[in-house]
Amino acid sequence: MKAPRFSYVRAQSLDHVLQLLAEHGDEARILAGGQSLIPVLNMRLSQPKLLIDINRIEPLKGISRRDGSVRIGALARHVEVMSSSVVQDSLPLIAEAMPHVAHVAVRNRGTFGGSIALADPSAELPACIVALAARVVVQSTRGRRAIAADEFFLDLYETARKPDELLVEVLIPEQEDDCVSVFMELARRHGDFAIAGLACYARCKDEMVNEARLVYFGSEVKPTLAVHAMAALARKQWTPALSEVVSAALGDDLDPIDNIFGSPATKLHLQRVLTRRALDKAVQRAKLQ
Amino acid sequence: MSLEEELAVIMTVNGERVARSIPVRQHLVDFLRTELGLTGSHIGCEHGMCGACSVRVDGAVVRGCLMLAVQADGCDVLTIEGLTESEEVADLQAKFVERNALQCGYCTPGMLITAAELLKQGKPVSRDGIRAFLSGNYCRCTGYHAIIDAVEETLKARTG
């Protein structure tokens, strides 16, 4: 369980990182928190030639408000996101998800950008940023571009980031006043990766759901926007009868992976249970607003 | 076969300055155990699941197997040896003994150093909260209840 040989560079500046990526591309890996990369190396599932350590690059750090959005730097550690008052106030969905992101020792090192760039299908944060229609900003020596979150995640561990691009920050619109959010997941052990999970961002007035973004993770190869279930919900009164209709529609959105955590049928069932609970909670929260 | 790549690193370990040339692929807990002889930090799974290798780096508990030793350059590293010597968790250690919160002892250093972070926050936490905080540390002997008991009683004694 020891990592294979690799070269290691402690990057000195953002330009330095981008130069190294331009030069080495796919043969290099970015080392941020290392909480997923190092296990993969220890198990020798990957043998990169070069690790580029970005931990000392200041412009990649920090959490701040910017033009109606919250900017979370790629290097913001989970512990910082979890304790950020900006996140608590403006991104309640992310605040609710954070305690589910790994365990305390992993949150002390793991980074927001790392979780997004890795695109683990069971991870919480990719689903949250799709639900909130965030933008993922990547940069290379060729320039900088922002990618809509629902176009960023392509497949299992596959994203729209090119091998020479570095994920530098994520821009997440602040939660709107007439909206509520709910985050829920099921895992074998608190803090482990989810078997089934849901990030919900909805515009509700009392029991009326005007529109909702439902993003499922854990059961799918990538965070999945449930367009059929969302259409079934829109501009309707949340009732037990509607819950049945939404559950049925969800079958057209999800195609769960079969693995040791459950069969596709089990996972679809769990996602339906979570959907009912999450919308009950959303409506309850809307009434309290 | 290429030569093992090394890097010169300076860090503080349990209050002492350590300067070494370290293979870049060596993780922190291997360095602490094999180079410095600090075998209190244990190696369990080596992929971040079990928590036996937990150490404190710059005041925060981390997985010793998920950080390269060269990344600790300029950092302040504290292991269970240093934590014990400082007597920061002497009360918790006494409670572990009193409540039978260890049997084989393999997970104990990681449990103590993780629980120390909870105790450091200095505010009351429910049993469920303690359980969630320690959820990243596996114990295969005790069934956890005795560990939760020990942490809960220490926390109560400290927060009054």
HADDOCK unambig.tbl for C-alpha pairs under 7 A between the chains (distance, minus, plus):
assign (segid A and resid 1 and name CA) (segid B and resid 46 and name CA) 6.39 0.50 0.50
assign (segid A and resid 3 and name CA) (segid B and resid 25 and name CA) 5.99 0.50 0.50
assign (segid A and resid 5 and name CA) (segid B and resid 25 and name CA) 6.27 0.50 0.50
assign (segid A and resid 6 and name CA) (segid B and resid 25 and name CA) 6.85 0.50 0.50
assign (segid A and resid 7 and name CA) (segid B and resid 5 and name CA) 6.63 0.50 0.50
assign (segid A and resid 8 and name CA) (segid B and resid 24 and name CA) 6.49 0.50 0.50
assign (segid A and resid 34 and name CA) (segid B and resid 66 and name CA) 6.34 0.50 0.50
assign (segid A and resid 34 and name CA) (segid B and resid 67 and name CA) 6.74 0.50 0.50
assign (segid A and resid 35 and name CA) (segid B and resid 66 and name CA) 5.86 0.50 0.50
assign (segid A and resid 38 and name CA) (segid B and resid 66 and name CA) 5.48 0.50 0.50
assign (segid A and resid 39 and name CA) (segid B and resid 47 and name CA) 4.39 0.50 0.50
assign (segid A and resid 39 and name CA) (segid B and resid 48 and name CA) 6.75 0.50 0.50
assign (segid A and resid 39 and name CA) (segid B and resid 66 and name CA) 6.72 0.50 0.50
assign (segid A and resid 42 and name CA) (segid B and resid 46 and name CA) 6.99 0.50 0.50
assign (segid A and resid 42 and name CA) (segid B and resid 47 and name CA) 6.76 0.50 0.50
assign (segid A and resid 103 and name CA) (segid B and resid 135 and name CA) 6.67 0.50 0.50
assign (segid A and resid 103 and name CA) (segid B and resid 136 and name CA) 5.09 0.50 0.50
assign (segid A and resid 104 and name CA) (segid B and resid 133 and name CA) 6.54 0.50 0.50
assign (segid A and resid 105 and name CA) (segid B and resid 61 and name CA) 5.17 0.50 0.50
assign (segid A and resid 105 and name CA) (segid B and resid 62 and name CA) 4.33 0.50 0.50
assign (segid A and resid 105 and name CA) (segid B and resid 63 and name CA) 5.98 0.50 0.50
assign (segid A and resid 106 and name CA) (segid B and resid 62 and name CA) 6.34 0.50 0.50
assign (segid A and resid 106 and name CA) (segid B and resid 63 and name CA) 6.76 0.50 0.50
assign (segid A and resid 108 and name CA) (segid B and resid 60 and name CA) 6.57 0.50 0.50
assign (segid A and resid 108 and name CA) (segid B and resid 61 and name CA) 6.95 0.50 0.50
assign (segid A and resid 108 and name CA) (segid B and resid 62 and name CA) 6.43 0.50 0.50
assign (segid A and resid 109 and name CA) (segid B and resid 62 and name CA) 6.81 0.50 0.50
assign (segid A and resid 190 and name CA) (segid B and resid 132 and name CA) 6.26 0.50 0.50
assign (segid A and resid 190 and name CA) (segid B and resid 135 and name CA) 6.15 0.50 0.50
